[in-house]
Amino acid sequence: MEIFYDLSKVIYDKNTVVTLGTFDGIHVGHKKIIEQVLAKSSFYGGRSFLITFDPHPRSIVSKDLKIDILSTLPEKLRLLEDIGVENVLVIKFTKEFSQLGAVEFFKKYIIEGTGIREIIVGHDHHFGKGRDGDENKLRELGKSHDFKVSSVGAVTIDSVTVSSTRIRKAISAGNVSLAGTYLGRSYAFSGRVVKGDMRGRELGFPTANIKPDNSGKMIPAIGIYAVEFFIEDDSKKYNGVMSIGKRPTFYNDGNLTTEVFILDFDKEIYDKKVTVNVIERIRGEEKFSSADELIKQMNKDVEEGIKILNRA
């Protein structure tokens, strides 16, 4: 897959099938659009091109809105390559860029930039300053600049339209299994293993404390989760139980920690990059009256985690 960060590096080719959007999370609805792009480009004997933005546009346009992203740029690019996209243009989204009108943007970056034979968009697609560009605007441009416009309908699961917003709501509620259904894969995040206070080791449950790679990446709601654990330079998949919380049994400082007890594992992995696939929530966080009560519950959590992972 070719990745471009500068429009001037893109070679113009009229025989290009394009799609355009933020594509946060690359969920099953996004995949439906991308698959149509690939099918059309193959039919025409042309090339596929996906245009996306970084950072998330809403983080720039809405100053007071903190947007928790579902996929970092490296994650997004890796997913797009796995799907089979040939070319990606990543546009740096700035306040200045956000002032470009829909027609001005489309002419510069697509009609005169990548080139276009057909564009595939989602059912609710908008673009440009004030989101004033839509499917109708694209069809007007298509008539005057000789390209086709195709719209892909929404993907629904149990009568619910899949969207990045719905996935965020599910993750923020701890319903990672539902988020996984909407994504078409388990929700995941990556980070580095850092030293903690060794509290887990004292309890008989040594954990890997994880500092996420990207502070803007969405982390699931406080609670205990069954997870799959991957370590850089290690091809093996490990099973584990993850705690995201403030550890109220021992502390009241309000600091949030993310730590994983890895089953059948005794290696030192400090400073290693790791990836966690979050499979299912086991329970919420609780405050226990003693360390012994916590240990009893942790043993139950491990048993439940193993059951979940065995059927995953």
ZAFISE-952695 format. One line per 2 residues: number of its first residue (from 0); their letters; for each residue x, y, z of C-alpha. Coordinates in pm, whole numbers, plus 50000, padded with zeros to 5 digits. Layout:
ZAFISE-952695
NUM> a> X:Y:Z; ...
This chain:
ZAFISE-952695
0> me> 50000:50000:50000; 50129:50343:49906
2> if> 50083:50612:50171; 50101:50982:50079
4> yd> 50119:51277:50317; 50170:51537:50046
6> ls> 49929:51589:49755; 50216:51698:49530
8> kv> 50361:51346:49552; 50043:51190:49411
10> iy> 50048:51114:49037; 49725:51221:48870
12> dk> 49527:50936:48714; 49173:50984:48585
14> nt> 49108:50610:48617; 49085:50628:48997
16> vv> 48807:50514:49229; 48804:50728:49541
18> tl> 48648:50731:49883; 48682:51004:50140
20> gt> 48632:51024:50516; 48771:51004:50868
22> fd> 48711:50628:50891; 48768:50618:51266
24> gi> 48775:50258:51377; 48733:50106:51028
26> hv> 48406:49940:51134; 48183:49708:50930
28> gh> 48008:50005:50765; 48341:50151:50653
30> kk> 48448:49810:50522; 48138:49790:50304
32> ii> 48233:50122:50140; 48597:50021:50095
34> eq> 48505:49684:49947; 48293:49865:49688
36> vl> 48590:50091:49603; 48811:49787:49550
38> ak> 48548:49611:49338; 48493:49916:49115
40> ss> 48865:49985:49069; 48914:49623:48968
42> fy> 48620:49645:48724; 48767:49957:48561
44> gg> 49121:49824:48562; 49210:50136:48760
46> rs> 49342:50216:49105; 49180:50255:49446
48> fl> 49244:50565:49657; 49127:50639:50009
50> it> 49159:50993:50143; 49151:51044:50517
52> fd> 49245:51302:50780; 49470:51325:51085
54> ph> 49406:51429:51354; 49033:51364:51383
56> pr> 48858:51670:51232; 48624:51715:51529
58> si> 48924:51760:51761; 49018:52069:51557
60> vs> 48679:52210:51465; 48520:52167:51809
62> kd> 48762:52322:52059; 48559:52222:52364
64> lk> 48501:51864:52251; 48741:51587:52350
66> id> 48711:51315:52091; 48836:50972:52197
68> il> 48960:50808:51880; 48891:50443:51802
70> st> 49198:50400:51583; 49529:50581:51585
72> lp> 49674:50666:51244; 49917:50367:51244
74> ek> 49627:50136:51341; 49406:50280:51069
76> lr> 49672:50241:50802; 49743:49883:50905
78> ll> 49373:49794:50886; 49338:49958:50544
80> ed> 49636:49764:50412; 49486:49440:50545
82> ig> 49162:49514:50359; 49355:49568:50035
84> ve> 49348:49943:49974; 49618:50036:49722
86> nv> 49670:50406:49796; 49600:50633:50093
88> lv> 49635:51009:50111; 49656:51137:50469
90> ik> 49564:51505:50490; 49684:51695:50795
92> ft> 49368:51848:50936; 49434:52198:51066
94> ke> 49219:52497:51150; 49326:52656:50822
96> fs> 49237:52344:50623; 48895:52333:50791
98> ql> 48807:52664:50623; 48821:52513:50273
100> ga> 48479:52504:50111; 48348:52172:49982
102> ve> 48388:52253:49610; 48731:52414:49654
104> ff> 48855:52113:49851; 48715:51856:49610
106> kk> 48858:52024:49300; 49205:52067:49449
108> yi> 49251:51729:49615; 49046:51497:49397
110> ie> 48940:51633:49057; 49280:51796:48992
112> gt> 49476:51595:49250; 49428:51221:49255
114> gi> 49201:51215:48952; 48860:51052:48966
116> re> 48647:50815:48761; 48406:50733:49043
118> ii> 48362:50816:49410; 48201:50582:49664
120> vg> 48054:50743:49976; 47847:50643:50275
122> hd> 47479:50719:50312; 47535:51025:50533
124> hh> 47855:51163:50383; 47944:51532:50434
126> fg> 48265:51724:50370; 48412:52073:50347
128> kg> 48368:52384:50561; 48052:52359:50767
130> rd> 48001:52009:50620; 47820:52176:50331
132> gd> 47933:51913:50082; 47706:51610:50044
134> en> 47598:51350:49791; 47390:51603:49596
136> kl> 47690:51837:49569; 47903:51547:49449
138> re> 47651:51457:49180; 47655:51817:49055
140> lg> 48035:51806:49037; 48020:51467:48871
142> ks> 47806:51598:48588; 48041:51889:48519
144> hd> 48368:51698:48564; 48278:51358:48421
146> fk> 48282:51120:48715; 48029:50885:48873
148> vs> 47894:50895:49228; 47779:50584:49416
150> sv> 47633:50576:49765; 47655:50274:49997
152> ga> 47370:50221:50240; 47407:50199:50616
154> vt> 47499:49870:50779; 47259:49773:51056
156> id> 47298:49509:51325; 46987:49419:51526
158> sv> 46812:49720:51368; 47089:49956:51489
160> tv> 47292:50157:51237; 47662:50096:51290
162> ss> 47866:50414:51343; 48182:50528:51517
164> tr> 47968:50721:51765; 47773:50408:51863
166> ir> 48098:50217:51906; 48235:50487:52138
168> ka> 47917:50472:52345; 47947:50094:52376
170> is> 48312:50110:52483; 48248:50392:52731
172> ag> 47980:50171:52889; 48218:49875:52905
174> nv> 48025:49681:52642; 48333:49586:52444
176> sl> 48171:49271:52304; 47904:49485:52133
178> ag> 48174:49724:52009; 48356:49423:51866
180> ty> 48043:49319:51679; 48018:49665:51522
182> lg> 48390:49672:51441; 48401:49321:51300
184> rs> 48694:49244:51532; 48785:49287:51899
186> ya> 48855:49641:52015; 49227:49683:52082
188> fs> 49483:49933:52207; 49862:49937:52228
190> gr> 50114:50077:52472; 50436:50025:52664
192> vv> 50482:49817:52979; 50596:50043:53263
194> kg> 50693:49979:53625; 50410:49992:53878
196> dm> 50403:49966:54258; 50427:49583:54256
198> rg> 50095:49557:54442; 49975:49280:54212
200> re> 50292:49078:54273; 50235:49103:54649
202> lg> 49885:48962:54603; 50006:48673:54390
204> fp> 49887:48831:54065; 50184:49007:53900
206> ta> 50058:49244:53636; 50193:49434:53337
208> ni> 50114:49804:53380; 50045:49960:53042
210> kp> 50090:50319:52935; 49887:50368:52614
212> dn> 50079:50487:52306; 49833:50765:52228
214> sg> 49660:50971:52498; 49373:51035:52259
216> km> 49298:50666:52211; 48977:50548:52375
218> ip> 49023:50315:52671; 48726:50105:52789
220> ai> 48523:50191:53098; 48656:50111:53444
222> gi> 48623:49740:53515; 48771:49393:53480
224> ya> 48804:49238:53133; 48904:48914:52963
226> ve> 49176:48999:52711; 49419:48862:52457
228> ff> 49773:48995:52501; 50045:49036:52238
230> ie> 50411:49135:52289; 50636:49284:52021
232> dd> 50886:49035:51876; 50681:48748:52019
234> sk> 50444:48567:51787; 50251:48397:52068
236> ky> 49906:48506:52183; 49865:48516:52560
238> ng> 49540:48515:52755; 49489:48754:53044
240> vm> 49262:48946:53275; 49284:49326:53264
242> si> 49193:49577:53530; 49118:49937:53438
244> gk> 49052:50136:53750; 49154:50337:54053
246> rp> 49221:50041:54286; 48994:50170:54565
248> tf> 49079:49882:54803; 49427:50032:54851
250> yn> 49421:50389:54719; 49197:50695:54714
252> dg> 49411:50922:54495; 49186:50876:54193
254> nl> 49469:50778:53959; 49361:50547:53681
256> tt> 49576:50245:53598; 49558:49983:53325
258> ev> 49718:49651:53413; 49702:49296:53282
260> fi> 49754:48969:53467; 49891:48739:53195
262> ld> 49804:48374:53243; 50090:48120:53252
264> fd> 50356:48387:53207; 50669:48478:53405
266> ke> 50890:48688:53174; 51014:49043:53233
268> iy> 50867:49267:52963; 50932:49619:53092
270> dk> 50941:49879:52811; 50809:49628:52559
272> kv> 50537:49741:52320; 50223:49537:52373
274> tv> 49878:49517:52220; 49564:49423:52411
276> nv> 49253:49281:52242; 48966:49349:52481
278> ie> 48723:49057:52450; 48456:49096:52719
280> ri> 48389:49276:53046; 48376:49050:53351
282> rg> 48256:49300:53612; 48286:49655:53737
284> ee> 48546:49777:53986; 48474:49717:54354
286> kf> 48624:49818:54688; 48695:49520:54913
288> ss> 48719:49513:55292; 49054:49333:55288
290> ad> 49331:49204:55065; 49209:48848:55124
292> el> 48862:48935:54993; 49018:49093:54686
294> ik> 49234:48785:54621; 48925:48561:54638
296> qm> 48752:48779:54381; 49060:48790:54159
298> nk> 49068:48411:54149; 48703:48413:54043
300> dv> 48784:48674:53777; 49058:48455:53633
302> ee> 48822:48155:53621; 48557:48362:53445
304> gi> 48817:48512:53211; 48935:48166:53107
306> ki> 48575:48063:53030; 48521:48372:52815
308> ln> 48849:48330:52627; 48789:47959:52566
310> ra> 48467:48039:52382; 48595:48352:52205
